[in-house]
Amino acid sequence: MIGASSAFFRLMKTGLTLAREGVFSIVEPPADLPLAPRLAISLLRLLERRGVSARNKGERLSAALNKLGPSYVKMGQFLATRPDLIGKELAEALTSLQDRVPAFDMAAARKAIRDALGKDVEELFDSFSEPVAAASIAQVHKASFIDSQGQVRLVAVKILRPKIAQRFHDDLASFYLAARLIEAIHVPSRRLKPVGVVDTLAQSIRLEMDFRLEAAALSEMGENCTTDEDFRVPTVYWEKSAKSVMTMEWIDGIKLTDIEALRASGHDLSALGRCVIQTFLNHALRDGFFHADMHPGNLFLGTDGKLIAVDFGIMGRLGLKEQRFLAEILYGFIVRDYRRVSQIHFEAGYVPSTQDVDTFAQALRSIGEPIHGRASSEISMAGILSQLFEFTEVFGMATRTELILLQKTMVVAEGVARMLDPELNLWNTSEPVVKAWMEKNLGPLAKAKEVAGGLTSLATLSAQLPEMARRAERLSESFDTMGRDGLRLDAETVEAIGKVEARGNRSGRLVLWVIAIALCAIAIKIWSY
């Protein structure tokens, strides 16, 4: 109860900050929003600071969320990928949101390394720079050391921001409260699962704050990509890494944000754009494991001409079912087989069985047909996803939280590819990867492997049949005995049940007292405000 009241007051403070920065003035509330919250939004608009109206929507949101802290910046970046939840207008305004968090001092960085690795910086590294980058969760230092072969290794040392875990924990409580209030006040939003969205964000943040998991993700992707000719990842130095510190290879290359430097290097930007799209699709379809934060600041063109990714805090996984869904959706749009795309949605359980396959196929046709025959620069995967979101309510489709990161990454990867080559034909670029996956996994050879796997399972089941029959016989005998003599408890069991019942009565009285004390505490706290 105390925790809930604390979350409530933090939520009130959040609302006040958003109001002061003019956030409530940039979007209209839903038409079906009840009168009370609609009136509250109107009152909050009156608290807007002077001069705020001169800023654009992105500037207002960025200012408000940066004032609220790193948890809200992360939430804003996350919601930018969910136009189905917050609307296209607000999602577009959030796309420009950037971390504006100052670096913490060198003393704190040195202490963090000593606490995590048990040694001073000087014992671990021959050189250790001031921070070269800082964000909401961590900051990065450039360092070097001499390895066991006498080679000088340049490394990036990533250090978790002090006390950030507790800050996220407190703010997530407010996010959960807001999500539950939204579901309680606005019934149509329940289809979009606001609490599920916060669950996904919370899990993502927990994983992102444990650098051991990031190092493991980097290592796994490195193994997956050993045969890739145009993509690689940095090397992890496990002996200099822990939960709150990670040491990996320093990347000397050109960030994909620096278009002029990329052009000056003489590399083919169109080929690089194709590489971004095909790399993402290969990882998602071939490996079922993909980098889920592929913005251009996390991508480099290495001196060896390969695309190099960094920052593996957010990763996505797809099971075979989701891989097949993605491949067949893309392939269906490429070949204009909208009924097959519709059937895949139904087979995957993404559209309720009460809906009609052909009617949904008709809706998909309204999305797919307009893109055929248009200039490649006018075709957008993100646009298709956006239109699919618009149909979710019409056809009663629930939000699939397992596809959130996939949707987000596809949109971001497309944006990076378009930045490198505005005329890039996304369908032609995607087709080889998608077609190769379908031939391997849905072709005759795949069917033969599926049949062989079924025969193996059948053989295993046959070997277990005698034991299963014996168990069934013993169970039948037990039921016959109970039917004849009734269910009997021995003296020890009866005595144990009595003790548990007595404890339960005492526990019940204790709980009532705890609730009463908690209510008094909340009343006192509210009165003090």
N, C-alpha and C positions, 0 to 999 in steps of 0.2 A: 504493500500500500504506500509506504514511504517512497519507494522507488518510482511508483506510478505518479505520485504528486510531483516529484522532482522532474520527471519527464514532461509532465504537463506544464510546469512553469518554464522549462527550457523551450518548449514548443511555443509558449506565449511570447517569449523573448525573440524567437525566430520570426514569428509573425510580425512583431513590431519592427524588426530590422528590415524585413522584406517590404513592409509598408513605407518606412522612411525612405527607402531607395526607389520607390515607385514601381515595384514589381507587380502590384495588384492592378495597376492601370494599363498594363500592356496586353492583357488578354481579357476576353469576355467570359464570364462564368457560363457553364452549360445551361441551356434553356430549361432543362428539367430539374435544376438544382432547387431544393426547397427554399422557402422564403427566408427563414432565419439565417442560414449561411450566406444567402445572397445579400441580405441586409448588412451582415457583418463585413463582407467584402467592400460594400459601399462606404461603410464607416472607416475602414482601414485606409481607403484611398484618400481620406481627408487628412491623414497623418503624413502625407508625402512631403519631403523636404523641398525647399525652394531651389529652383534651378535644375532639378532632376528631370523635368519634362524635356529639357534640351538634349538629353542623351538618347541614343537609340536603345532598342530592346536588349541587345547583347551586352551593351555597356552597363545597363541597370542591373541585369542579372549577375554579371561578373563582379560588379562592385559589392552587391548584397552577399553573394555566396562566399567571396573571399573574406568579407568581414566576419561571417559566421564561422569560418575555419575550414580546415582540410576535409572534414567529414562531409560538409555540404558541397565543397568543390567536387569531391568524388561522386556524390549523389547527382549533382548537376550534369557531370560528364556522362554518368550512367543513363540519366533520363533523356539525354540528347539522342540516345539510340532507341527511344520508345515513343515515337509519334502516336502510336495507338493509344497510349496512356495519357499523354499530356497535350496532344494535338500537334499538327505540323508546324504551326506558327511558333509555339514556344520551343519546340525541339530545334528548329532552325536557329532561334536566338541563342540557344545553349551550345551550339556547335563551336562558337568562338571562345568559349570559356577556357581559360588557362590558369594553371597554378601560379599564384603570385605569393609564394611563401619565402621569406628570407632564410638564408642558411643559418644553422646553429654554429656556435663558435668552435674553434679548434680544440679547446680544452674538453668540451663535451664529446667531440669526436674521438679524441684520444682515450677518454674514459670509457666510451662505448666499446672500443676495440679491446681494451684491457679486460673489461668485464666479460666480453663475449669469448675472447680467445685465450685469456689467461696470460698474455704477454704484452709488454709495452710496444708501441709503434716502432721504436728503434730496433727492437729485437726481431721484428717481422719484416720490416721493409728498409731498404737503403735510402729511399727518398719517399716523401709523403707530402703532397701539395695541399694548398688551401682548397676549399670546395670548388669544383668546376661546374656543378649543376646542383640545384636544390628543387625539391617538389614537396607535395603535401605529406608523403610517407617517409621519404628518405632523401639523402644527398650523396653525391659521388665525389671522390677524391682520386687524383691520378697518383700512382705510386710505382715503385720498381723494386725488384729483389733479384738476387743471383740464385739460380736453381742448382740442383745437385750435379749437373753437367757443366757448371760454370757459365751458363748462358744468362744474359741479362733479360729479365722478363718485365715488360711494361704492363701494368695492370690497372683496372678500375676497381676501386674499393667502395662498395655501396653500404651505407650505414643507416640503420633505422633511426628515425627521429625520436629523441627521448620523450617518454610519457605519452607517445601517440596512441598506444594501444588502449589506455584508459580513456583518452579523449574520444576515440571511436566508439568504445563500449557505451559511454554515456549518451553520445549523440544517436546511436542506433536505437536506444530505448525510445527517444523522441520520434524517430522515423517509424517505429512500430506503432506507437500511439497514433500518429497521424494516419497511417495506413488503415488502422482499425476504425478510426473516426470516419474516414472517407467511405469505407465499406458500410458503416452504420447509417451515414447520412444520405449517401448517394447510391441507391440500390443497383442501378445499371453498371456501376464501376466494379461490382463483384465479379463480373465475367472476366475482367482484366487482372484479377487477383493481386491487388496492391500489396497485401501481406506477403504473397509469394515473391513479388518483385523485391521487397526489402530483404526477404530470406536470401535471394540470389546475390544481392549487393553485399549482405553481411558475410556470406560465405566467400565471396570474391575478395573482400577486404581481409578476412582472416588468413586466407591463403597468401595474399599479397604481402602480408606483414611477417611471414615466416620465410626467410631467405633460403632455408634449407630446401623448401619445396620449390622455390624458384630455380635454385641450382639444379635440382633433380629434373625439373621440366626442361631446362636448357640442355642437360646431358641427354635426356630421352630424345629430344628433337634432333640433337646432333647425331645420334645413332640412326634415327629415321632417315636423315638426309645425307648419309655417307656417300651415296651414289649420285646425288644431285650435282649437276654440272654448273648451275648458275646460282646456288644458294648455299650458305653455311651459317653457323652460329659460333660465338666465341667459346673458348676453352674455359672451364671452371677449375679453379685451384681449391680443391676441397680442404686441404690442410690449413688454409687461411680463411675458411668460411664457417659460419655458425648461424644460429637462428636470426640474429640481428645484424650480422655482417656477412657480406659476400664479396669474394675476390674473383675477378674473371679477367680474361685477356682484354687489353686495351685495344680499341679498334681505331686504326688510322684510316680514314676514308672520308667520303663526302656525304654529308647528310642529304637526304632526298628533299629537304626543305630548301636547299641552296641550288635553285634551278640554274642560275648563271654559272656557278662552278661546275655543275654537271655538263652544261653545254661546252664550257671551255675545255673540259677534259677530253672532248671528242667522242664521248660515248653516244650510242644510238638511244635517244630517249624513248622512242616508240618501242624498241625491243625491251627496254627496262620496264616500261609500263605493262607490256605483255607478261613479263617475268613476275611482276607483283601479283597480277590476277591468277596466273597459272600456278604460282607457288602456293597461294592461299588455297586454291581448289585442290591441288595435289595433297596438301597436308590434311585438309578436311575430309577428302574422299579416300585417298590412298591409306593414310595413317589414322584417321579418326582423331587427330590431335593437332590443334592449330594454335598459332599465336593470335590472341584475341585483342591485341592493342596495337594494331599495325598502322598507327598514324605516322606521318613522314619523319617525325622527330626520332622515332625508334628504328628507322631503316637507314642503312648506309650503303654506298657503293664502295666496295673495298678496292684496294690497290691491285688486287688480282682480277678485278672486273666482276666479282660475284656480289650478289645482293646479300647483305648481312643484317640480321635482326638483333636487337638488344631489348632489355627490359621484359623478362618472361614472368612477371608477377601475375598476369592475367592470361590464363590458357583456357581453351575450350576442348571438349571431347564430344565425339559423336559415336553412338553405337551403330551397328550395321543397319538397323531400321532407319535411323536419321540420315546415314550416308545415302541409303537408297532413296529416301525421300528427296534429299537435295539433288541428287543426280537426275532422278526422273523428272523432277519439277523443271530443272534447267533444260534438260533434253526435250521435254514436252513443249516448252515454249520455243525452243530452237526449231523443231520440226512442225510446230503448230498442231500438236495432238492434244487439244484441250480436254477431251473426254478422259484421256489417260491421266493427265495431270489431276483432274477431278477425282478419278478413282483412287489415285495415290493418297490424296487427302483423306478419303473415307477409309482406306485400308489402314492408314497410320493412326486413325482415330482422331484426327484433327478437326473433322467436321462431324457433328452428331449424325447418327444413322437415320434419324427422323427426317433429315433433309434429302433433297432429290439430287442424284448424281448429275443428271443432264442440266438441271437448272444452275447448279454450281459451275458446270462446264461452260454454260452460256456466259456467266459472270466472268470467268477466266478469259473467255474469248474477247470480251470487251476490254480486257487489259492487254492481251497479247497482240491482237490484230493491228491496233494503231501504231505499234513500233515497227512493223514490217514495211519495208519500202522507204523508211525515213533515213535521213543522214545518220551515220554512226554517232556523231556528236550529240544527237538528240535522243539517243537510246540510253536508258538508265536502269540498272538493276535496282538501285535504290528507289526509283520511281515505281517499279513493279511491286516491290515490297510494300511501299506506302499505300498503293492501291489495294493490295491484298489486305492490309490492315483495315481499310475502309469497309471491306466486305465481312470482316469478322463478326460484327454485331448483327448484320443482316442474316447471316447463316448460323448464328449461335455458337461461333467458334470461341472456345476458351483460350486464353493465353498459354502458350507452351513455354514454360520457363527454361526448359532444356535447350530451346532454340534461340533464346535471347542473345547470347554471345555470338552465335552464328550470324544472326541478322545484323547485329552491330558491325561485326568484322567485315561482312560482305559490303556494307555501305562504305566503311572507311577505306577498304582496299580499292573500291571503285573510285573513290575521291582521289586517292594517291595516283592511280593509273591515269585518271583524267588530267591531273595536274601535270603529269609528264607528257601526255599526248592527248589533247582535247578531242582529236579525231579517232581515237582508238575504238575499234569495233569489238565491243565486249562479247558479243555472241560468237563471232569467229574465233576470238581468243579463248573462250571457254570450251568450245566444241571439242577440240582434240582430247582435253583432259576428261571431260564428261563421257565422251564416246569410249575412250579407252577403259574407263572404270566400268561402264555398263557391259562391254564385251567380256571383261575379265570376271565380273561378278554375276552377270545375268545371262551370259551366253551359254552355248552348249557345254563347254568345259566346266563351267561353274555348276550347271545342272547335274553333270555326272558326279562331281565332288559331293554335291548335296545328297544325291541318291546313296553314294558310298557311305557318307556320314550317317544316313538313316539306317542303313543295313548294320553298321557297327553298333548303333544304339539298340537296335532290335536284338542283336546277338547278346549284348550285355544284359538286357532285360530278361531274355530267355534263361540265362544262367542263374538269375536271381529268383526265378519263379518257384522252385521247390521251397526255399526259405520263406518266401512270401506266403505260400500255402500253409506252412507250419504255423506261422504267426497268426494267420486268419483263423486257423483251427483253435489255437489257444484262446484267442479273443472270444470266439463263439462259445467255448466252454465256460469262460468267465461270465458272460452274459446269461447263460443258462442257469448258473449257480445263483446269480443275483435275482433272477426271476423266480427261482424256487424258494430261496431262503431270505431274500431281501438284502439291503445294503447294511452291513454291520461294521461298527467301529470298535476297535479295542479300547481298553481302559486308558492307556497312555494317550491315545489320540483325543478322547473326550476331554481329559484333563488339560491337554495343550490348547484345545479350542476355548475352554473356559478362561485360561490365562490371557489369551489373545483378546477375548471379548472384554475382560476387565481393563486391560491396557487401553483398548479402544475408547471406553467410556472416559477414562482419565484424560486421554489425548484430546477427546472432543471438548471437555471442559477447558483444557489448556488453550486450545485453538480459539475458543470464544473469548477468553481473557486477552490473548494476543491481539485479536481483531479490535476489541474495545480500546486497548491501549493505543493501537495504531490510529484509530479514528480520532482519539483525543489529540495525538501528536499532529495529525494533519490539520485539525481545527486550529491548534495553536499556531502552526506554521502559516496557515492562510491568514489568521488574524494579524500576525506580525507583519505581513506584507501590506 
